[in-house]
Amino acid sequence: PETTAAAAAATAPPAVRTIPIRKQYVPIVKNGSTVAYKTAYFGNVYVGSPEPQAFSVVFDTGSGHLILPSSGCESETCTKHRRYKRGSSSSAVDIEYDGRLITDLSKPRDQLRISFGTGEVSGEFVQDRICLTQSATDCSSVRVVLATAMTPDPFGLFDFDGVLGLGTTALTLNDHFSFFGQMVKQNPTMHPRFAVYLADSDEGQSAISFGGHEEPCAASEVRWAPVAMPELGYWQVQIKSVRMGGKVLDECEDGGCRAILDTGTSLVGVPRAVSRAMHRRLARPVPEALAAAGADVD
């Protein structure tokens, strides 16, 4: 029977699961005026059983853990979101960071503090069933960080409940915390690939696919690039050149530049020494009609 099951898995079509994601804008206000916007893309996952709890999460390639607010977190930041109810899930297991079972909940537990580019989370650990859809076939057992504290920025500003890290296992405490790694390991028909599609307008539908990509969303054939310095845990690639207005910039001509593909940030970050030259090249004169009218320009 095992051989038959393995053969069936090997010949089955690859399982591709696509989750719609939505975009939210949060204004950055300075001196009473909106000077820019922070943005985030997020979609739903389902946690626990027999009645899965739905959570909206940022699918973040710049971090490694699945983080959800705990029902034990009573701060204003936590209570504005859906919080994970441990007692509502029969599949949940309380654990320490290394997977050891907790039998006495009255004793102190292992704690973890995770820092992001903006904000910080502190939490403890549980292992539970995580599903991409409400179907029981799209699930895996994963270790989760339950947040007992979350900073107001950014977690209090956005609508998403938590973060689902998609960085490599080098960014996790161990591979049992890697959602995608465990999903692929526990679902043999799923290829070890995921793809993000961002619509070119707010009216379009963005999405993330696990196990492959949606062909209609691709602008070309798939082209592969090796991960640079994989031991750091980021999806980092070598930059061969940077162009603005068709002109190749001097800064990366030597091939020494690298970039992290981070779905958890809405900005393009560059070294300070390079940013001034980029700003000069991106600057545009104010149209005469607007300048004459003294209108504010976004």
ChimeraX attribute file (.defattr): number of C-alpha atoms within 10 A of each C-alpha:
attribute: neighborCount
match mode: 1-to-1
recipient: residues
	/A:1	6
	/A:2	7
	/A:3	8
	/A:4	9
	/A:5	9
	/A:6	13
	/A:7	11
	/A:8	13
	/A:9	15
	/A:10	12
	/A:11	9
	/A:12	12
	/A:13	11
	/A:14	14
	/A:15	15
	/A:16	18
	/A:17	17
	/A:18	19
	/A:19	18
	/A:20	14
	/A:21	21
	/A:22	19
	/A:23	14
	/A:24	14
	/A:25	14
	/A:26	15
	/A:27	13
	/A:28	12
	/A:29	11
	/A:30	9
	/A:31	6
	/A:32	7
	/A:33	9
	/A:34	12
	/A:35	11
	/A:36	13
	/A:37	13
	/A:38	15
	/A:39	15
	/A:40	21
	/A:41	24
	/A:42	28
	/A:43	22
	/A:44	23
	/A:45	19
	/A:46	20
	/A:47	28
	/A:48	23
	/A:49	16
	/A:50	11
	/A:51	12
	/A:52	19
	/A:53	20
	/A:54	20
	/A:55	21
	/A:56	22
	/A:57	23
	/A:58	24
	/A:59	25
	/A:60	22
	/A:61	20
	/A:62	24
	/A:63	25
	/A:64	26
	/A:65	28
	/A:66	24
	/A:67	24
	/A:68	28
	/A:69	28
	/A:70	22
	/A:71	18
	/A:72	16
	/A:73	18
	/A:74	14
	/A:75	13
	/A:76	12
	/A:77	20
	/A:78	25
	/A:79	16
	/A:80	16
	/A:81	21
	/A:82	19
	/A:83	22
	/A:84	22
	/A:85	16
	/A:86	18
	/A:87	9
	/A:88	14
	/A:89	18
	/A:90	13
	/A:91	15
	/A:92	21
	/A:93	19
	/A:94	21
	/A:95	19
	/A:96	17
	/A:97	21
	/A:98	13
	/A:99	15
	/A:100	10
	/A:101	13
	/A:102	15
	/A:103	10
	/A:104	9
	/A:105	8
	/A:106	7
	/A:107	8
	/A:108	7
	/A:109	16
	/A:110	12
	/A:111	15
	/A:112	16
	/A:113	13
	/A:114	15
	/A:115	10
	/A:116	11
	/A:117	9
	/A:118	10
	/A:119	13
	/A:120	17
	/A:121	20
	/A:122	18
	/A:123	22
	/A:124	20
	/A:125	24
	/A:126	19
	/A:127	22
	/A:128	21
	/A:129	22
	/A:130	26
	/A:131	23
	/A:132	21
	/A:133	18
	/A:134	17
	/A:135	10
	/A:136	13
	/A:137	10
	/A:138	18
	/A:139	21
	/A:140	22
	/A:141	20
	/A:142	25
	/A:143	31
	/A:144	27
	/A:145	27
	/A:146	28
	/A:147	27
	/A:148	20
	/A:149	19
	/A:150	24
	/A:151	17
	/A:152	15
	/A:153	12
	/A:154	17
	/A:155	21
	/A:156	17
	/A:157	15
	/A:158	18
	/A:159	17
	/A:160	22
	/A:161	26
	/A:162	26
	/A:163	23
	/A:164	26
	/A:165	26
	/A:166	28
	/A:167	25
	/A:168	23
	/A:169	24
	/A:170	16
	/A:171	20
	/A:172	18
	/A:173	15
	/A:174	15
	/A:175	18
	/A:176	20
	/A:177	25
	/A:178	25
	/A:179	25
	/A:180	25
	/A:181	19
	/A:182	17
	/A:183	23
	/A:184	17
	/A:185	14
	/A:186	14
	/A:187	16
	/A:188	16
	/A:189	19
	/A:190	22
	/A:191	17
	/A:192	14
	/A:193	14
	/A:194	17
	/A:195	15
	/A:196	19
	/A:197	16
	/A:198	16
	/A:199	14
	/A:200	9
	/A:201	8
	/A:202	11
	/A:203	7
	/A:204	10
	/A:205	14
	/A:206	21
	/A:207	21
	/A:208	21
	/A:209	18
	/A:210	22
	/A:211	21
	/A:212	19
	/A:213	20
	/A:214	17
	/A:215	10
	/A:216	7
	/A:217	14
	/A:218	11
	/A:219	7
	/A:220	8
	/A:221	7
	/A:222	9
	/A:223	5
	/A:224	6
	/A:225	9
	/A:226	10
	/A:227	15
	/A:228	17
	/A:229	13
	/A:230	14
	/A:231	11
	/A:232	13
	/A:233	20
	/A:234	24
	/A:235	19
	/A:236	19
	/A:237	17
	/A:238	16
	/A:239	15
	/A:240	12
	/A:241	16
	/A:242	14
	/A:243	10
	/A:244	10
	/A:245	7
	/A:246	7
	/A:247	9
	/A:248	12
	/A:249	14
	/A:250	11
	/A:251	14
	/A:252	16
	/A:253	13
	/A:254	10
	/A:255	11
	/A:256	11
	/A:257	14
	/A:258	15
	/A:259	15
	/A:260	16
	/A:261	16
	/A:262	19
	/A:263	19
	/A:264	22
	/A:265	18
	/A:266	13
	/A:267	11
	/A:268	9
	/A:269	10
	/A:270	11
	/A:271	7
	/A:272	9
	/A:273	9
	/A:274	13
	/A:275	12
	/A:276	12
	/A:277	12
	/A:278	14
	/A:279	10
	/A:280	9
	/A:281	11
	/A:282	10
	/A:283	8
	/A:284	8
	/A:285	6
	/A:286	10
	/A:287	9
	/A:288	9
	/A:289	9
	/A:290	11
	/A:291	12
	/A:292	9
	/A:293	8
	/A:294	9
	/A:295	9
	/A:296	7
	/A:297	8
	/A:298	6
